[in-house]
Amino acid sequence: MSERIKAVVLNEQDMQRIITRMAHEILEKNRGSKDLVLIGLWTRGAHLARRISEKIKEIEGAEVPTGYLDVTLYRDDFRTRLKQPSVEVTNIPFAIDGKNIVLIDDVLFTGRTVRAALDALMDFGRPAKIYLAVLVDRGHRELPIKANIVGKNVPTSIGEEVRVRMKEVDGQDAVVLVETESKP
């Protein structure tokens, strides 16, 4: 598989503005930070959750409990997709019972990762509410899942992918649209 960058969808400044807006939307939807917890999906969703948590602290002056979740073993396709699944550590060092959880991911595509995350969260307790916040919604849902908070909608074709790059993982902040091509 080779790939070609078709477009830079978001640069570093765009991402900073969107993270600030998402933090405000989360606080508005929750009516403040009371009973609010953030859980990012490993990998980039976890870093995004941490950044949103820091922004909420700047805005509200309150620390919001933040954790991260690896859903690899909860996916309905992990046995067929991956020969040797890479399982990361889940870190939710607080009770979620009765809390308003904001599940955070970088890209919403088919909805299967979110479904797996919902299954995984139920193993930790019974939250009052679960909201979904994503940096990019690219469409093509296979399950009836919709984000409550979207940083940017990026309509794509099936031959395209949205790649989120974050400094913590990739050394830069950007969102790019990539065209994938199968080699003959």
C-alpha positions as CSV (number, residue, x, y, z in Angstrom):
1,M,0.0,0.0,0.0
2,S,1.4,3.4,-1.0
3,E,-0.2,6.6,0.1
4,R,-0.2,10.2,-1.1
5,I,-1.2,13.3,0.9
6,K,-4.1,14.9,-0.8
7,A,-4.6,17.8,1.6
8,V,-3.6,19.2,4.9
9,V,-7.0,19.5,6.6
10,L,-5.8,21.1,9.9
11,N,-2.5,22.6,10.9
12,E,-1.2,23.1,14.4
13,Q,-3.0,26.4,15.0
14,D,-6.3,24.9,13.7
15,M,-6.0,22.0,16.1
16,Q,-5.3,24.3,19.0
17,R,-8.4,26.4,18.2
18,I,-10.6,23.2,17.8
19,I,-9.4,21.8,21.1
20,T,-10.3,25.0,22.8
21,R,-13.8,25.0,21.2
22,M,-14.3,21.3,22.1
23,A,-13.4,22.0,25.7
24,H,-16.0,24.8,25.8
25,E,-18.6,22.6,24.2
26,I,-17.9,19.8,26.7
27,L,-18.3,22.3,29.6
28,E,-21.5,23.7,28.1
29,K,-23.0,20.3,27.5
30,N,-22.2,19.2,31.0
31,R,-23.0,22.6,32.6
32,G,-19.6,22.9,34.1
33,S,-17.1,20.3,35.3
34,K,-19.1,18.7,38.1
35,D,-19.2,14.9,37.8
36,L,-17.3,15.2,34.5
37,V,-14.6,12.7,33.5
38,L,-12.7,12.4,30.2
39,I,-11.6,9.1,28.8
40,G,-9.4,9.0,25.6
41,L,-9.1,6.1,23.3
42,W,-5.6,4.9,23.0
43,T,-3.4,6.3,21.2
44,R,-4.2,9.7,19.8
45,G,-7.6,10.0,21.6
46,A,-5.7,9.7,24.9
47,H,-3.4,12.6,24.0
48,L,-6.4,14.6,22.8
49,A,-8.2,13.9,26.1
50,R,-5.2,15.1,28.1
51,R,-5.1,18.3,26.0
52,I,-8.8,19.0,26.4
53,S,-8.4,18.3,30.2
54,E,-5.7,20.9,30.4
55,K,-7.8,23.4,28.4
56,I,-10.8,22.8,30.8
57,K,-8.5,23.5,33.7
58,E,-7.5,26.8,32.1
59,I,-11.2,27.7,31.5
60,E,-12.8,26.5,34.7
61,G,-9.9,26.3,37.1
62,A,-11.0,22.7,37.9
63,E,-9.1,19.5,37.3
64,V,-11.2,16.9,35.4
65,P,-10.2,13.3,36.0
66,T,-8.8,11.9,32.8
67,G,-8.0,8.4,31.8
68,Y,-7.4,6.3,28.7
69,L,-8.8,3.1,27.3
70,D,-7.4,0.5,25.0
71,V,-10.3,-1.3,23.2
72,T,-8.3,-3.8,21.2
73,L,-9.7,-6.9,22.8
74,Y,-13.3,-5.5,22.7
75,R,-13.3,-5.0,19.0
76,D,-15.5,-7.3,17.0
77,D,-12.8,-7.7,14.3
78,F,-9.6,-8.0,16.3
79,R,-9.2,-11.7,15.5
80,T,-9.6,-11.2,11.7
81,R,-7.9,-7.8,11.4
82,L,-4.7,-8.4,13.4
83,K,-2.6,-11.5,13.4
84,Q,-1.0,-10.5,16.7
85,P,-3.0,-7.7,18.4
86,S,-1.0,-5.1,20.2
87,V,-2.7,-4.5,23.5
88,E,-1.9,-1.4,25.5
89,V,-2.6,-0.5,29.1
90,T,-5.9,0.9,30.1
91,N,-5.6,3.6,32.8
92,I,-8.9,4.7,34.4
93,P,-7.7,5.5,38.0
94,F,-11.1,6.7,39.2
95,A,-14.7,5.4,39.6
96,I,-17.0,6.0,36.7
97,D,-20.3,5.1,38.5
98,G,-22.7,8.1,38.2
99,K,-20.2,10.2,36.3
100,N,-20.7,12.0,33.0
101,I,-18.1,10.5,30.7
102,V,-16.8,12.2,27.6
103,L,-15.3,9.5,25.4
104,I,-12.7,11.1,23.2
105,D,-11.2,9.8,19.9
106,D,-9.3,11.3,17.1
107,V,-11.3,10.0,14.1
108,L,-14.8,8.7,13.9
109,F,-15.2,6.3,10.9
110,T,-17.3,3.1,11.0
111,G,-18.3,3.4,14.7
112,R,-16.8,0.0,15.6
113,T,-14.1,1.4,17.8
114,V,-16.7,3.5,19.7
115,R,-18.9,0.4,20.1
116,A,-16.0,-1.5,21.5
117,A,-15.2,1.4,23.9
118,L,-18.8,1.4,25.2
119,D,-18.5,-2.3,25.9
120,A,-15.2,-1.8,27.7
121,L,-16.6,1.1,29.8
122,M,-19.4,-1.1,31.1
123,D,-16.8,-3.4,32.6
124,F,-15.7,-0.4,34.8
125,G,-19.1,0.6,36.1
126,R,-22.3,2.4,35.3
127,P,-21.9,6.0,34.3
128,A,-24.8,8.5,34.4
129,K,-24.1,9.6,30.8
130,I,-21.6,9.0,28.0
131,Y,-20.9,11.7,25.4
132,L,-18.7,11.2,22.4
133,A,-16.2,13.8,21.3
134,V,-14.1,13.4,18.2
135,L,-11.5,15.6,16.5
136,V,-12.6,14.5,13.0
137,D,-15.8,12.8,11.7
138,R,-15.1,11.4,8.3
139,G,-18.4,9.6,7.7
140,H,-19.0,6.0,6.4
141,R,-20.7,4.7,9.6
142,E,-21.4,1.0,9.8
143,L,-23.1,1.3,13.1
144,P,-25.7,3.8,14.4
145,I,-23.2,5.9,16.3
146,K,-23.0,9.7,16.2
147,A,-20.6,12.1,18.0
148,N,-22.0,14.7,20.3
149,I,-19.1,17.0,19.8
150,V,-17.1,17.2,16.5
151,G,-14.0,19.2,15.9
152,K,-14.3,19.1,12.1
153,N,-16.4,17.1,9.6
154,V,-14.2,15.8,6.7
155,P,-16.2,14.0,4.0
156,T,-14.1,11.3,2.5
157,S,-14.2,8.6,-0.1
158,I,-13.5,5.0,0.7
159,G,-10.1,5.3,-0.9
160,E,-9.1,8.1,1.4
161,E,-8.0,8.1,5.0
162,V,-7.8,10.8,7.6
163,R,-4.5,10.8,9.5
164,V,-4.2,12.7,12.8
165,R,-0.7,13.6,13.7
166,M,0.1,14.6,17.3
167,K,3.4,15.9,18.7
168,E,3.3,13.3,21.5
169,V,3.3,10.4,18.9
170,D,4.3,11.9,15.5
171,G,6.4,14.9,16.4
172,Q,3.9,17.4,14.8
173,D,0.3,18.5,15.1
174,A,-1.7,18.2,11.8
175,V,-4.6,16.4,10.2
176,V,-4.0,15.2,6.7
177,L,-6.2,13.6,4.1
178,V,-4.3,10.7,2.5
179,E,-5.2,8.8,-0.7
180,T,-4.4,5.1,-0.4
181,E,-3.5,3.1,-3.5
182,S,-3.2,-0.7,-3.7
183,K,0.0,-1.8,-5.4
184,P,-0.5,-4.3,-8.3
